[in-house]
Amino acid sequence: MGVSYKKLWMLIIEKDLKKSQVRQMANVSASTFSKMSKNEYVALDILVRLCIALDCELSDIVEIVR
């Protein structure tokens, strides 16, 4: 079982934002975004900060891959 952040990347595109803008808005490091681009696990507080910055729910940015 793993995770996919494909929904996050799609949401960023839909909102016409750049990854660097989102990183700044949510105070997330480049190395964390790099992990996410490889669908690696990141801490829940990071996902919550992204949700707050993007005004969305957790299910809008991450999904469980079985």
Legacy VTK file of the C-alpha trace (Angstrom):
# vtk DataFile Version 3.0
C-alpha trace
ASCII
DATASET POLYDATA
POINTS 66 float
0.000 0.000 0.000
1.241 3.480 -0.814
0.126 7.023 -1.444
-0.316 9.154 -4.527
-0.178 12.936 -4.662
-1.419 13.123 -8.254
-4.518 14.966 -7.031
-2.288 17.630 -5.465
-0.412 18.270 -8.706
-3.699 18.473 -10.619
-5.146 20.906 -8.059
-2.072 23.131 -8.326
-2.532 23.234 -12.108
-6.277 23.915 -11.783
-5.589 26.832 -9.440
-2.988 28.156 -11.916
-0.238 28.104 -9.300
3.402 27.090 -9.411
4.838 24.497 -7.054
7.188 27.119 -5.643
4.221 29.359 -4.798
2.447 26.528 -3.009
5.623 25.631 -1.123
5.869 29.206 0.149
2.160 29.452 0.974
2.291 26.262 3.059
5.850 26.674 4.360
6.954 23.341 2.884
10.566 22.635 1.923
11.756 21.748 -1.555
13.001 18.396 -0.252
9.504 17.569 1.003
8.024 18.399 -2.397
10.693 16.182 -3.925
9.552 13.303 -1.695
5.968 13.956 -2.718
6.896 13.908 -6.408
8.147 10.346 -5.782
4.923 9.458 -3.915
6.827 8.970 -0.668
5.205 9.444 2.724
5.286 12.877 4.355
4.074 13.967 7.783
0.384 14.638 8.272
1.034 18.193 9.474
2.563 18.995 6.080
-0.536 17.712 4.315
-2.719 19.775 6.646
-0.684 22.923 5.894
-1.100 22.267 2.177
-4.856 21.841 2.618
-5.102 25.115 4.503
-3.009 26.955 1.899
-5.033 25.523 -0.995
-8.400 25.724 0.806
-9.171 22.057 0.241
-9.673 18.761 2.047
-7.088 16.026 2.553
-8.903 13.770 0.091
-8.441 16.490 -2.554
-4.645 16.142 -2.520
-3.769 12.578 -1.532
-5.125 9.116 -2.166
-4.222 5.673 -0.897
-2.967 3.291 -3.567
-3.689 -0.359 -2.861
LINES 1 67
66 0 1 2 3 4 5 6 7 8 9 10 11 12 13 14 15 16 17 18 19 20 21 22 23 24 25 26 27 28 29 30 31 32 33 34 35 36 37 38 39 40 41 42 43 44 45 46 47 48 49 50 51 52 53 54 55 56 57 58 59 60 61 62 63 64 65
